[in-house]
Every structure is written in structure tokens, then in C-alpha cells.
């Protein structure tokens, strides 16, 4: 038996992706944070564990406003699966840096596990990735920008 209808979870996941896309484009992560329940938990393997929507909001808005994190401007999902009986969504998300100036793509993926709580809200997220892979892609992206004459933070 489904805990929530698959269609409801799918719609909430589409809204989650749209909020991330808007946040990447505008730098405003507040609408994305609003998709979590007040008591949500978030496990981030580099930055730590966060409890509650407001702690998640404080972390995401501060982290993503600082360069080079602010240069991660799109987050396309390659695939996702929904376990409606348990309310889980598992997805492969590409964290893509803005164009360094020559049209090349620099990105790294993480696996994200989301737990749906109903009413379009998420009660849990865990991002699973290798931080060294992210450091490498950011380093390579910065080197490409510099080779193209672009200053850091520009």
C-alpha cells in the first residue's frame, strides 16, 4: 500500500527540482528551504547534519552565497526512483558550475535520498558524494576560468 500516491510524490519532486533550478539561477535558496518540514533533518556529508527547516535554511543560504559555491547554478537530475510505500525518492543529481567562458561543462554528481512528508514537503534529505571529486571539479573549473582570463568570483 502506498503511504502517499506516487503522483503526489512525483509532483512534489518536480517542485523540488524547480525550486533548486530557480535558486541556482537567482541565488535565493529560501523557496527551496521552504519545501522542508519544520522538523526536517538533513545529512550533508561534508558540512554535517542539520535539524529543522530554519537550520537547513541558514546552512544553504550561507553556503551557496559564497564563491565558488555560488557558481553552482544548475542541478539537473539524471534519474530518480520513487518508493511510494515508504515515501522515499532517490535521485542522481548533477551539480553543474556556470560556464567558465568557453561553453565547457564542469559538474559532479551526488545521490540524494529524500523522504516525503505530505503536503509537498520533505522531512529528510541526505546527499551522498565524494567531497574530493567536488574539490577536483571546482579546481579544474577555476583553472579553466583563469586560462580564459576570468578573475575568481567574477
Protein Blocks (a to p, Z undefined) as FASTA:
>chain_A
ZZbafklmmmmmmmmmmmmmmmmmnopaklmmmmpcfkbccddfknopcedjklmmmmmm
mmmmpcfklmpmbdcdfbdcddfknopacdddddddddfhnopacddddddddddebjhi
afbdcddddfklmmmmmmmmmmmmmmnopaehZZ
